[in-house]
Amino acid sequence: MTIEALAGWTDEALVEYFRKWAIRQSQCGFNAIAHNRIDQERLVPSCNVLAARGKESLSKLLRLTEDGNAHVQLTAAIFAFEADPNQCRKVLKSLLPQPGWVGIAALVWLADKDAEFAAEFERKAQLEYDNYKKEQAGRFSGGETEN
């Protein structure tokens, strides 16, 4: 749907439309073509209309971060991040343990867009890698590990 077609809708109608298409997108699984089509043809235009109306309108997507559907929470947190970065960051972090696309997308998005998260993620990854190397060294050197 085009931005022009959505421009006359109320904020509430746009938020419900966004939710409906976020749910449909969740049904795409790992079909990136279908996922991206919904993103570009449905979610981005509805979000752009809300954003063009100002932060107050865009903030209405934040209620979807408490939706019962984890994919809706994810999508709303990503699209409404500029409206309330702290709330959206909290939601995305809470979604990290989710299986499948939701957990992966939350991780990738936070690692790419949130400098604090990315630095902590890198630190933990390096620590895990160092521990792995020590474990492997112990296995292949007769049980002794480096300190």
Secondary structure, 3 states (H helix, E strand, C coil): CCHHHHCCCCHHHHHHHHHHHHHHHHCCCCCHHHHHHHHHHHHHHHHHHHHHHCHHHHHHHHHHHHCCCHHHHHHHHHHCCCCCHHHHHHHHHHHCCCCHHHHHHHHHHHHHHCHHHHHHHHHHHHHHHHHHHHHHHHHHCCCCCCC
